[in-house]
């Protein structure tokens, strides 16, 4: 037997190596934290998957998973409104054509719960067979974080709206993406559409355009820019100096430059004023208008006239000595002044800022400069110096310091500023949820229990308004309707005045609802302001007006009615006409013996004094159209007495007397009558 030996070690080793490699890749596939699966044509159903896929989709095992297709693990529609099946086929074709494709997708677990995910489809080929590998990652947490960020952004944007700060967002090219109402004011525009998509260079002063362009490039390069001052110019030529602090962010929309812009016209003017004063001060020093002093170590100091003026004293009555000088120094600065004089006497040139209290009560800041002079033996000969009033400069520096601190404060300052408002302010989402409230809002809620549910952050403000009961329910529902109108965009703003009385006092408020400028998500700022004092002032004016009207009416009526008082009378308290009266064509009861002129006078008087319609056939009012003498609000007669005041008596009646004298002088005796629905007495 013969044969040829063959070495089969190498193929066996290759096969073992391939097996080990397959096992390694299978181990990597199974142990991956990302859900990895494969899809094969023509049905493009899943053919295999790792354990992470089983966990992600909540299936029992891989066997159950491969029985499903992409359509069964997706909702009917994607967030953009397209059908999942149609869009999935498009994603597959794109991956097959380009080799891979990354996109966001809304998947659905086997339990029916939907979740956002990122998907990478990669084209694979084995033994001539083309298939796709899909890698899916759940991004629910990142989406939640993004939503929280958007809510936080809206919150602080709402707070910024309550301050005089312009809010601006630019894209990488310097074009406007978003801005608030204050920024529109800075540019001289009224509506956001006038600046949307346009370059800030369009409202930058011509001499500032190059500077602004460099600043935008610097901000994009460095990531921020601080305290940039640019002059804006509007269509009328009005210049507004603006200080800009900007930072760069990089979000899903690309590079964005967020800027806070503040009108610094007042600060610039203050700086100009300060420079002018410093220039004038320098010129006054050159001309000798700075107060000076000299001390030869004997007797009193020698002061210039200007120094007497600075200290507010007269050279005729004031002798400048160390003791008298210290009496003008603010008590808190006297020790420093004594130390300064000692330092100057020792030979050192030294400056000291101190306060003085003038005899007229004014307090001033003084900058003192002094030095000493010594002879050859180093003996002190004399001292000399100047004093400069720097009060205006100190105040301006303090104002600038405060202003700079305000510009440097962070979001906590904005919240604190919001909390300092007396109005009750909140930020409301388009679904009615309270996103933020200020301290005044919380304090009012705490001081006015019981409440119908929670009205703090997270509460459904619209639901609280809708659920209101009692006398305030109608107003609450009207306010909710106004909020919904602003959310829907049918109104730019809504405002309503309403009562909100407490057990201790009446109160009125005005509620205002404003949409955030450029706010695409429908968030609103709601403010409730207490207008009780204004309402009470109006009510006081109204009451005074009514009293004046009743007084004028009474005087006018009683000046015309003496004849009627004699001719038309009423059996006291009976409510029926006197038998001797007759009824004329106008329905008036007049004495049978009365003349035609007397009847006309009665008719004119009755029409003037009591022009109300009568609803009681047996009522006591004789005026045509009156509704009788039934008691009205406050127990007064509904007829003319309701307009005249106490019992309807006026200056024309014998029983009338000023309010201050009622009860002090007895009423005249006589037959008590009732004229035009009110009782009176006949004159004797």
MARKEKOL-852917 format. One record per residue (C-alpha): x, y, z; residue in one letter. Coordinates in steps of 0.2 Angstrom, whole numbers, plus 5000, padded with zeros to 4 digits. Example, Ala and Ser with C-alpha at 12.3 -4.5 7.8 and 13.67 -1.06 7.14 Angstrom:
BEGIN
(node (5062, 4978, 5039), a)
(node (5068, 4995, 5036), s)
//
This chain:
BEGIN
(node (5000, 5000, 5000), x)
(node (5007, 5017, 4995), x)
(node (5001, 5034, 4999), x)
(node (5005, 5052, 5000), x)
(node (5005, 5061, 5017), x)
(node (4996, 5077, 5019), x)
(node (4998, 5090, 5033), x)
(node (4981, 5094, 5039), x)
(node (4987, 5103, 5054), x)
(node (4985, 5120, 5046), x)
(node (4967, 5119, 5040), x)
(node (4962, 5112, 5057), x)
(node (4971, 5127, 5066), x)
(node (4963, 5139, 5054), x)
(node (4946, 5132, 5058), x)
(node (4949, 5132, 5077), x)
(node (4955, 5150, 5075), x)
(node (4939, 5155, 5065), x)
(node (4929, 5146, 5078), x)
(node (4938, 5156, 5092), x)
(node (4936, 5172, 5083), x)
(node (4917, 5169, 5080), x)
(node (4915, 5165, 5099), x)
(node (4924, 5181, 5103), x)
(node (4913, 5191, 5092), x)
(node (4898, 5182, 5098), x)
(node (4903, 5186, 5116), x)
(node (4905, 5204, 5112), x)
(node (4888, 5204, 5103), x)
(node (4879, 5196, 5118), x)
(node (4888, 5206, 5131), x)
(node (4886, 5223, 5123), x)
(node (4875, 5236, 5133), x)
(node (4868, 5242, 5117), x)
(node (4853, 5233, 5109), x)
(node (4860, 5225, 5093), x)
(node (4849, 5215, 5081), x)
(node (4850, 5210, 5063), x)
(node (4836, 5212, 5049), x)
(node (4836, 5202, 5033), x)
(node (4827, 5204, 5017), x)
(node (4815, 5202, 5009), x)
(node (4803, 5204, 5024), x)
(node (4816, 5214, 5034), x)
(node (4811, 5205, 5050), x)
(node (4823, 5203, 5064), x)
(node (4833, 5187, 5063), x)
(node (4844, 5188, 5078), x)
(node (4847, 5199, 5094), x)
(node (4857, 5200, 5110), x)
(node (4852, 5200, 5128), x)
(node (4852, 5219, 5129), x)
(node (4838, 5219, 5115), x)
(node (4828, 5207, 5125), x)
(node (4829, 5218, 5140), x)
(node (4826, 5234, 5130), x)
(node (4810, 5228, 5122), x)
(node (4804, 5218, 5137), x)
(node (4802, 5202, 5127), x)
(node (4803, 5185, 5135), x)
(node (4819, 5179, 5125), x)
(node (4827, 5181, 5108), x)
(node (4815, 5168, 5101), x)
(node (4800, 5179, 5104), x)
(node (4809, 5194, 5098), x)
(node (4814, 5187, 5081), x)
(node (4795, 5183, 5078), x)
(node (4792, 5202, 5077), x)
(node (4796, 5215, 5064), x)
(node (4800, 5233, 5066), x)
(node (4782, 5238, 5064), x)
(node (4777, 5228, 5078), x)
(node (4789, 5237, 5090), x)
(node (4784, 5254, 5084), x)
(node (4769, 5265, 5086), x)
(node (4758, 5268, 5071), x)
(node (4765, 5285, 5069), x)
(node (4782, 5294, 5072), x)
(node (4782, 5311, 5081), x)
(node (4783, 5320, 5064), x)
(node (4766, 5313, 5059), x)
(node (4773, 5300, 5046), x)
(node (4767, 5282, 5047), x)
(node (4780, 5271, 5055), x)
(node (4780, 5258, 5042), x)
(node (4783, 5270, 5028), x)
(node (4797, 5279, 5037), x)
(node (4805, 5263, 5042), x)
(node (4806, 5257, 5024), x)
(node (4814, 5274, 5019), x)
(node (4827, 5272, 5033), x)
(node (4831, 5254, 5027), x)
(node (4833, 5260, 5009), x)
(node (4845, 5275, 5015), x)
(node (4856, 5263, 5025), x)
(node (4857, 5250, 5010), x)
(node (4862, 5265, 4998), x)
(node (4874, 5274, 5010), x)
(node (4881, 5260, 5020), x)
(node (4875, 5266, 5036), x)
(node (4861, 5278, 5043), x)
(node (4859, 5286, 5060), x)
(node (4842, 5293, 5065), x)
(node (4830, 5295, 5080), x)
(node (4815, 5284, 5082), x)
(node (4801, 5281, 5093), x)
(node (4800, 5262, 5098), x)
(node (4787, 5253, 5108), x)
(node (4790, 5239, 5120), x)
(node (4780, 5223, 5120), x)
(node (4770, 5230, 5135), x)
(node (4765, 5245, 5124), x)
(node (4776, 5258, 5132), x)
(node (4784, 5270, 5119), x)
(node (4801, 5277, 5121), x)
(node (4813, 5288, 5111), x)
(node (4829, 5280, 5104), x)
(node (4843, 5283, 5093), x)
(node (4846, 5270, 5079), x)
(node (4861, 5266, 5068), x)
(node (4858, 5254, 5053), x)
(node (4873, 5247, 5045), x)
(node (4874, 5237, 5029), x)
(node (4882, 5220, 5031), x)
(node (4886, 5206, 5019), x)
(node (4891, 5188, 5022), x)
(node (4893, 5175, 5009), x)
(node (4884, 5186, 4996), x)
(node (4869, 5189, 5008), x)
(node (4866, 5207, 5012), x)
(node (4858, 5211, 5028), x)
(node (4857, 5226, 5041), x)
(node (4863, 5227, 5058), x)
(node (4853, 5239, 5070), x)
(node (4860, 5246, 5086), x)
(node (4847, 5254, 5097), x)
(node (4849, 5265, 5112), x)
(node (4836, 5271, 5124), x)
(node (4837, 5290, 5126), x)
(node (4823, 5293, 5137), x)
(node (4833, 5301, 5151), x)
(node (4842, 5313, 5139), x)
(node (4825, 5318, 5132), x)
(node (4819, 5321, 5150), x)
(node (4834, 5331, 5154), x)
(node (4832, 5341, 5138), x)
(node (4814, 5344, 5143), x)
(node (4819, 5350, 5160), x)
(node (4832, 5361, 5152), x)
(node (4819, 5369, 5141), x)
(node (4807, 5372, 5156), x)
(node (4822, 5380, 5166), x)
(node (4825, 5391, 5151), x)
(node (4807, 5396, 5150), x)
(node (4807, 5400, 5169), x)
(node (4822, 5411, 5168), x)
(node (4817, 5419, 5152), x)
(node (4801, 5424, 5161), x)
(node (4810, 5431, 5175), x)
(node (4821, 5441, 5163), x)
(node (4805, 5448, 5156), x)
(node (4801, 5457, 5172), x)
(node (4818, 5466, 5172), x)
(node (4824, 5479, 5160), x)
(node (4836, 5467, 5151), x)
(node (4836, 5463, 5133), x)
(node (4837, 5444, 5129), x)
(node (4844, 5439, 5112), x)
(node (4849, 5423, 5103), x)
(node (4860, 5424, 5087), x)
(node (4865, 5410, 5076), x)
(node (4883, 5407, 5071), x)
(node (4882, 5420, 5057), x)
(node (4875, 5434, 5069), x)
(node (4857, 5433, 5063), x)
(node (4843, 5434, 5076), x)
(node (4834, 5418, 5081), x)
(node (4825, 5424, 5096), x)
(node (4823, 5440, 5106), x)
(node (4812, 5448, 5120), x)
(node (4802, 5464, 5120), x)
(node (4815, 5474, 5129), x)
(node (4827, 5470, 5116), x)
(node (4815, 5475, 5103), x)
(node (4814, 5492, 5112), x)
(node (4833, 5494, 5112), x)
(node (4833, 5492, 5093), x)
(node (4818, 5503, 5090), x)
(node (4807, 5490, 5083), x)
(node (4790, 5485, 5089), x)
(node (4787, 5467, 5083), x)
(node (4799, 5452, 5083), x)
(node (4796, 5448, 5064), x)
(node (4805, 5465, 5060), x)
(node (4821, 5458, 5067), x)
(node (4819, 5439, 5065), x)
(node (4833, 5431, 5053), x)
(node (4841, 5448, 5051), x)
(node (4859, 5453, 5056), x)
(node (4862, 5464, 5072), x)
(node (4873, 5475, 5060), x)
(node (4857, 5482, 5053), x)
(node (4853, 5492, 5069), x)
(node (4871, 5495, 5074), x)
(node (4877, 5512, 5072), x)
(node (4888, 5514, 5057), x)
(node (4904, 5519, 5067), x)
(node (4901, 5503, 5078), x)
(node (4899, 5490, 5064), x)
(node (4917, 5484, 5063), x)
(node (4918, 5484, 5082), x)
(node (4902, 5473, 5083), x)
(node (4908, 5461, 5069), x)
(node (4924, 5458, 5078), x)
(node (4915, 5455, 5094), x)
(node (4904, 5442, 5087), x)
(node (4919, 5433, 5080), x)
(node (4928, 5434, 5096), x)
(node (4913, 5427, 5106), x)
(node (4912, 5413, 5093), x)
(node (4930, 5409, 5096), x)
(node (4932, 5412, 5115), x)
(node (4915, 5406, 5120), x)
(node (4910, 5422, 5128), x)
(node (4912, 5441, 5129), x)
(node (4909, 5453, 5143), x)
(node (4904, 5471, 5145), x)
(node (4904, 5475, 5127), x)
(node (4897, 5492, 5124), x)
(node (4889, 5495, 5107), x)
(node (4878, 5510, 5101), x)
(node (4862, 5505, 5093), x)
(node (4852, 5516, 5081), x)
(node (4834, 5516, 5076), x)
(node (4825, 5522, 5061), x)
(node (4823, 5540, 5068), x)
(node (4841, 5541, 5072), x)
(node (4840, 5539, 5091), x)
(node (4856, 5532, 5098), x)
(node (4855, 5519, 5113), x)
(node (4871, 5513, 5121), x)
(node (4869, 5495, 5125), x)
(node (4881, 5484, 5136), x)
(node (4881, 5466, 5130), x)
(node (4887, 5450, 5139), x)
(node (4886, 5435, 5128), x)
(node (4890, 5416, 5129), x)
(node (4891, 5403, 5116), x)
(node (4881, 5386, 5117), x)
(node (4881, 5372, 5105), x)
(node (4865, 5362, 5105), x)
(node (4855, 5352, 5092), x)
(node (4852, 5367, 5082), x)
(node (4870, 5371, 5081), x)
(node (4880, 5386, 5088), x)
(node (4870, 5399, 5097), x)
(node (4876, 5415, 5105), x)
(node (4865, 5420, 5119), x)
(node (4866, 5438, 5124), x)
(node (4859, 5449, 5138), x)
(node (4858, 5467, 5133), x)
(node (4856, 5482, 5145), x)
(node (4852, 5500, 5141), x)
(node (4866, 5510, 5149), x)
(node (4861, 5527, 5143), x)
(node (4859, 5533, 5161), x)
(node (4875, 5525, 5166), x)
(node (4884, 5533, 5152), x)
(node (4877, 5550, 5156), x)
(node (4882, 5547, 5174), x)
(node (4900, 5543, 5168), x)
(node (4900, 5559, 5157), x)
(node (4894, 5569, 5171), x)
(node (4908, 5562, 5182), x)
(node (4921, 5566, 5169), x)
(node (4915, 5583, 5167), x)
(node (4915, 5586, 5186), x)
(node (4933, 5579, 5186), x)
(node (4938, 5590, 5172), x)
(node (4930, 5605, 5181), x)
(node (4939, 5600, 5197), x)
(node (4956, 5599, 5188), x)
(node (4953, 5616, 5181), x)
(node (4948, 5623, 5197), x)
(node (4964, 5616, 5205), x)
(node (4974, 5625, 5191), x)
(node (4965, 5641, 5195), x)
(node (4967, 5639, 5214), x)
(node (4949, 5635, 5218), x)
(node (4955, 5620, 5228), x)
(node (4954, 5623, 5247), x)
(node (4972, 5625, 5254), x)
(node (4979, 5626, 5272), x)
(node (4995, 5630, 5280), x)
(node (5001, 5627, 5298), x)
(node (5018, 5635, 5305), x)
(node (5016, 5625, 5320), x)
(node (5011, 5640, 5330), x)
(node (4994, 5647, 5333), x)
(node (4979, 5643, 5322), x)
(node (4979, 5635, 5304), x)
(node (4978, 5647, 5289), x)
(node (4964, 5642, 5277), x)
(node (4960, 5649, 5260), x)
(node (4943, 5656, 5256), x)
(node (4939, 5641, 5246), x)
(node (4942, 5629, 5261), x)
(node (4931, 5639, 5272), x)
(node (4917, 5637, 5259), x)
(node (4921, 5618, 5258), x)
(node (4918, 5616, 5276), x)
(node (4903, 5628, 5276), x)
(node (4910, 5640, 5289), x)
(node (4914, 5659, 5289), x)
(node (4931, 5666, 5292), x)
(node (4923, 5679, 5303), x)
(node (4916, 5667, 5316), x)
(node (4927, 5651, 5314), x)
(node (4945, 5649, 5320), x)
(node (4953, 5634, 5312), x)
(node (4963, 5624, 5325), x)
(node (4966, 5606, 5327), x)
(node (4952, 5605, 5339), x)
(node (4939, 5615, 5329), x)
(node (4944, 5605, 5314), x)
(node (4940, 5589, 5322), x)
(node (4923, 5596, 5328), x)
(node (4918, 5597, 5309), x)
(node (4925, 5579, 5305), x)
(node (4912, 5565, 5306), x)
(node (4914, 5556, 5323), x)
(node (4919, 5540, 5315), x)
(node (4933, 5548, 5305), x)
(node (4941, 5558, 5319), x)
(node (4953, 5545, 5324), x)
(node (4959, 5543, 5306), x)
(node (4961, 5562, 5304), x)
(node (4972, 5563, 5320), x)
(node (4983, 5548, 5313), x)
(node (4984, 5557, 5296), x)
(node (4990, 5573, 5304), x)
(node (5003, 5564, 5314), x)
(node (5009, 5555, 5298), x)
(node (5010, 5571, 5288), x)
(node (5020, 5579, 5303), x)
(node (5032, 5564, 5302), x)
(node (5037, 5569, 5284), x)
(node (5027, 5557, 5274), x)
(node (5015, 5563, 5260), x)
(node (4999, 5555, 5263), x)
(node (4981, 5556, 5257), x)
(node (4965, 5553, 5267), x)
(node (4947, 5552, 5262), x)
(node (4936, 5558, 5276), x)
(node (4918, 5565, 5280), x)
(node (4914, 5581, 5287), x)
(node (4897, 5587, 5294), x)
(node (4894, 5605, 5290), x)
(node (4885, 5617, 5302), x)
(node (4870, 5617, 5289), x)
(node (4868, 5598, 5292), x)
(node (4876, 5593, 5275), x)
(node (4888, 5579, 5275), x)
(node (4902, 5579, 5262), x)
(node (4917, 5568, 5257), x)
(node (4934, 5577, 5257), x)
(node (4950, 5571, 5249), x)
(node (4964, 5578, 5260), x)
(node (4982, 5579, 5254), x)
(node (4996, 5585, 5266), x)
(node (5015, 5585, 5268), x)
(node (5027, 5593, 5281), x)
(node (5043, 5603, 5278), x)
(node (5059, 5601, 5289), x)
(node (5074, 5612, 5290), x)
(node (5092, 5606, 5289), x)
(node (5092, 5599, 5306), x)
(node (5076, 5589, 5302), x)
(node (5066, 5600, 5313), x)
(node (5047, 5602, 5308), x)
(node (5045, 5619, 5301), x)
(node (5027, 5619, 5294), x)
(node (5014, 5608, 5286), x)
(node (5003, 5612, 5271), x)
(node (4990, 5603, 5261), x)
(node (4974, 5604, 5251), x)
(node (4956, 5598, 5253), x)
(node (4945, 5593, 5239), x)
(node (4926, 5590, 5239), x)
(node (4924, 5573, 5231), x)
(node (4906, 5569, 5236), x)
(node (4899, 5568, 5219), x)
(node (4913, 5557, 5213), x)
(node (4911, 5545, 5228), x)
(node (4892, 5544, 5225), x)
(node (4895, 5541, 5206), x)
(node (4908, 5528, 5211), x)
(node (4896, 5520, 5223), x)
(node (4882, 5520, 5209), x)
(node (4894, 5512, 5197), x)
(node (4899, 5499, 5209), x)
(node (4881, 5495, 5213), x)
(node (4877, 5494, 5194), x)
(node (4892, 5483, 5191), x)
(node (4887, 5471, 5205), x)
(node (4869, 5470, 5197), x)
(node (4877, 5465, 5181), x)
(node (4888, 5452, 5189), x)
(node (4874, 5444, 5199), x)
(node (4868, 5427, 5193), x)
(node (4851, 5418, 5191), x)
(node (4849, 5419, 5210), x)
(node (4848, 5437, 5209), x)
(node (4835, 5437, 5196), x)
(node (4824, 5426, 5207), x)
(node (4828, 5437, 5222), x)
(node (4822, 5452, 5211), x)
(node (4807, 5443, 5206), x)
(node (4803, 5439, 5224), x)
(node (4804, 5457, 5228), x)
(node (4790, 5462, 5217), x)
(node (4774, 5466, 5227), x)
(node (4763, 5459, 5212), x)
(node (4759, 5440, 5213), x)
(node (4769, 5433, 5198), x)
(node (4769, 5416, 5190), x)
(node (4775, 5407, 5174), x)
(node (4762, 5396, 5167), x)
(node (4764, 5382, 5154), x)
(node (4752, 5381, 5139), x)
(node (4744, 5366, 5148), x)
(node (4741, 5377, 5164), x)
(node (4755, 5370, 5174), x)
(node (4764, 5383, 5186), x)
(node (4782, 5383, 5181), x)
(node (4788, 5396, 5193), x)
(node (4780, 5408, 5206), x)
(node (4788, 5422, 5216), x)
(node (4788, 5425, 5235), x)
(node (4773, 5437, 5235), x)
(node (4763, 5423, 5226), x)
(node (4768, 5411, 5240), x)
(node (4765, 5423, 5254), x)
(node (4747, 5427, 5248), x)
(node (4743, 5409, 5246), x)
(node (4749, 5406, 5264), x)
(node (4740, 5421, 5271), x)
(node (4723, 5417, 5263), x)
(node (4718, 5399, 5267), x)
(node (4708, 5388, 5264), x)
(node (4713, 5385, 5246), x)
(node (4705, 5374, 5233), x)
(node (4720, 5363, 5229), x)
(node (4738, 5367, 5227), x)
(node (4743, 5383, 5218), x)
(node (4762, 5382, 5219), x)
(node (4775, 5376, 5207), x)
(node (4768, 5360, 5197), x)
(node (4750, 5364, 5201), x)
(node (4737, 5365, 5186), x)
(node (4732, 5383, 5187), x)
(node (4719, 5382, 5174), x)
(node (4711, 5367, 5184), x)
(node (4711, 5377, 5200), x)
(node (4702, 5392, 5191), x)
(node (4690, 5380, 5183), x)
(node (4686, 5372, 5199), x)
(node (4682, 5388, 5209), x)
(node (4666, 5389, 5218), x)
(node (4656, 5402, 5227), x)
(node (4654, 5420, 5222), x)
(node (4671, 5421, 5214), x)
(node (4669, 5406, 5203), x)
(node (4663, 5417, 5188), x)
(node (4678, 5428, 5189), x)
(node (4690, 5413, 5190), x)
(node (4682, 5405, 5175), x)
(node (4684, 5421, 5165), x)
(node (4702, 5423, 5170), x)
(node (4705, 5405, 5164), x)
(node (4696, 5409, 5148), x)
(node (4708, 5424, 5146), x)
(node (4723, 5413, 5149), x)
(node (4717, 5400, 5136), x)
(node (4714, 5414, 5123), x)
(node (4732, 5421, 5126), x)
(node (4739, 5403, 5124), x)
(node (4729, 5400, 5108), x)
(node (4736, 5416, 5101), x)
(node (4719, 5424, 5099), x)
(node (4724, 5438, 5111), x)
(node (4741, 5445, 5114), x)
(node (4737, 5449, 5132), x)
(node (4723, 5448, 5144), x)
(node (4718, 5459, 5159), x)
(node (4704, 5459, 5171), x)
(node (4699, 5468, 5187), x)
(node (4691, 5457, 5201), x)
(node (4687, 5458, 5219), x)
(node (4695, 5446, 5231), x)
(node (4689, 5451, 5249), x)
(node (4696, 5444, 5265), x)
(node (4686, 5442, 5281), x)
(node (4695, 5458, 5288), x)
(node (4695, 5470, 5273), x)
(node (4688, 5472, 5255), x)
(node (4702, 5470, 5242), x)
(node (4702, 5472, 5223), x)
(node (4715, 5465, 5211), x)
(node (4720, 5467, 5193), x)
(node (4726, 5451, 5184), x)
(node (4737, 5452, 5168), x)
(node (4742, 5438, 5157), x)
(node (4756, 5441, 5144), x)
(node (4764, 5429, 5131), x)
(node (4783, 5428, 5131), x)
(node (4790, 5436, 5116), x)
(node (4797, 5423, 5104), x)
(node (4791, 5409, 5115), x)
(node (4785, 5395, 5104), x)
(node (4779, 5383, 5118), x)
(node (4765, 5395, 5124), x)
(node (4772, 5399, 5141), x)
(node (4764, 5414, 5149), x)
(node (4768, 5427, 5163), x)
(node (4753, 5430, 5175), x)
(node (4753, 5444, 5187), x)
(node (4740, 5449, 5200), x)
(node (4742, 5467, 5207), x)
(node (4733, 5474, 5222), x)
(node (4723, 5489, 5217), x)
(node (4712, 5491, 5233), x)
(node (4718, 5509, 5236), x)
(node (4714, 5514, 5219), x)
(node (4697, 5506, 5219), x)
(node (4693, 5514, 5236), x)
(node (4698, 5531, 5230), x)
(node (4686, 5529, 5215), x)
(node (4672, 5523, 5227), x)
(node (4675, 5538, 5238), x)
(node (4674, 5549, 5223), x)
(node (4658, 5540, 5217), x)
(node (4649, 5542, 5234), x)
(node (4654, 5561, 5235), x)
(node (4647, 5563, 5217), x)
(node (4630, 5554, 5222), x)
(node (4629, 5565, 5238), x)
(node (4631, 5580, 5227), x)
(node (4619, 5574, 5215), x)
(node (4606, 5571, 5228), x)
(node (4609, 5588, 5236), x)
(node (4607, 5597, 5219), x)
(node (4591, 5587, 5215), x)
(node (4584, 5591, 5232), x)
(node (4587, 5609, 5231), x)
(node (4581, 5609, 5213), x)
(node (4565, 5600, 5218), x)
(node (4561, 5609, 5234), x)
(node (4563, 5626, 5226), x)
(node (4549, 5621, 5213), x)
(node (4537, 5612, 5225), x)
(node (4529, 5624, 5238), x)
(node (4513, 5626, 5228), x)
(node (4511, 5607, 5225), x)
(node (4515, 5605, 5244), x)
(node (4499, 5615, 5247), x)
(node (4488, 5609, 5233), x)
(node (4493, 5590, 5234), x)
(node (4492, 5582, 5250), x)
(node (4489, 5564, 5257), x)
(node (4480, 5558, 5272), x)
(node (4493, 5554, 5284), x)
(node (4499, 5536, 5283), x)
(node (4483, 5529, 5274), x)
(node (4490, 5527, 5257), x)
(node (4474, 5534, 5248), x)
(node (4469, 5550, 5239), x)
(node (4460, 5564, 5248), x)
(node (4441, 5564, 5244), x)
(node (4442, 5582, 5239), x)
(node (4456, 5578, 5225), x)
(node (4451, 5575, 5207), x)
(node (4461, 5566, 5194), x)
(node (4466, 5576, 5179), x)
(node (4470, 5569, 5161), x)
(node (4488, 5566, 5166), x)
(node (4483, 5555, 5181), x)
(node (4488, 5568, 5194), x)
(node (4477, 5570, 5209), x)
(node (4474, 5589, 5212), x)
(node (4461, 5598, 5222), x)
(node (4445, 5600, 5214), x)
(node (4445, 5619, 5217), x)
(node (4462, 5620, 5209), x)
(node (4465, 5630, 5193), x)
(node (4472, 5624, 5177), x)
(node (4488, 5632, 5180), x)
(node (4489, 5624, 5197), x)
(node (4487, 5607, 5189), x)
(node (4500, 5610, 5176), x)
(node (4512, 5615, 5190), x)
(node (4508, 5599, 5200), x)
(node (4511, 5589, 5184), x)
(node (4528, 5598, 5181), x)
(node (4533, 5596, 5199), x)
(node (4529, 5577, 5200), x)
(node (4538, 5574, 5183), x)
(node (4554, 5582, 5190), x)
(node (4554, 5575, 5207), x)
(node (4548, 5557, 5205), x)
(node (4550, 5551, 5187), x)
(node (4549, 5533, 5192), x)
(node (4536, 5520, 5186), x)
(node (4524, 5514, 5199), x)
(node (4521, 5495, 5201), x)
(node (4510, 5496, 5217), x)
(node (4491, 5501, 5214), x)
(node (4489, 5506, 5232), x)
(node (4507, 5514, 5234), x)
(node (4509, 5530, 5242), x)
(node (4517, 5539, 5227), x)
(node (4507, 5551, 5216), x)
(node (4520, 5554, 5203), x)
(node (4515, 5545, 5186), x)
(node (4526, 5531, 5182), x)
(node (4534, 5529, 5200), x)
(node (4535, 5511, 5207), x)
(node (4529, 5516, 5224), x)
(node (4536, 5520, 5240), x)
(node (4542, 5503, 5245), x)
(node (4559, 5503, 5255), x)
(node (4574, 5501, 5244), x)
(node (4592, 5497, 5249), x)
(node (4596, 5504, 5266), x)
(node (4578, 5506, 5271), x)
(node (4575, 5522, 5261), x)
(node (4560, 5525, 5251), x)
(node (4562, 5519, 5233), x)
(node (4553, 5535, 5226), x)
(node (4560, 5552, 5227), x)
(node (4565, 5550, 5245), x)
(node (4578, 5537, 5239), x)
(node (4587, 5551, 5230), x)
(node (4584, 5565, 5242), x)
(node (4591, 5557, 5258), x)
(node (4584, 5556, 5275), x)
(node (4565, 5554, 5274), x)
(node (4565, 5563, 5257), x)
(node (4564, 5580, 5265), x)
(node (4573, 5594, 5256), x)
(node (4576, 5613, 5258), x)
(node (4559, 5617, 5251), x)
(node (4550, 5608, 5265), x)
(node (4546, 5616, 5282), x)
(node (4552, 5601, 5291), x)
(node (4569, 5601, 5282), x)
(node (4584, 5607, 5291), x)
(node (4603, 5604, 5289), x)
(node (4609, 5586, 5295), x)
(node (4619, 5594, 5309), x)
(node (4603, 5602, 5316), x)
(node (4591, 5587, 5315), x)
(node (4585, 5583, 5332), x)
(node (4592, 5599, 5340), x)
(node (4577, 5609, 5334), x)
(node (4559, 5602, 5336), x)
(node (4549, 5599, 5320), x)
(node (4534, 5611, 5318), x)
(node (4517, 5603, 5322), x)
(node (4504, 5601, 5309), x)
(node (4495, 5589, 5297), x)
(node (4508, 5576, 5291), x)
(node (4507, 5573, 5272), x)
(node (4515, 5563, 5259), x)
(node (4521, 5571, 5243), x)
(node (4528, 5561, 5229), x)
(node (4529, 5545, 5239), x)
(node (4537, 5553, 5255), x)
(node (4530, 5560, 5271), x)
(node (4532, 5578, 5275), x)
(node (4523, 5591, 5285), x)
(node (4512, 5606, 5280), x)
(node (4519, 5623, 5283), x)
(node (4510, 5633, 5297), x)
//
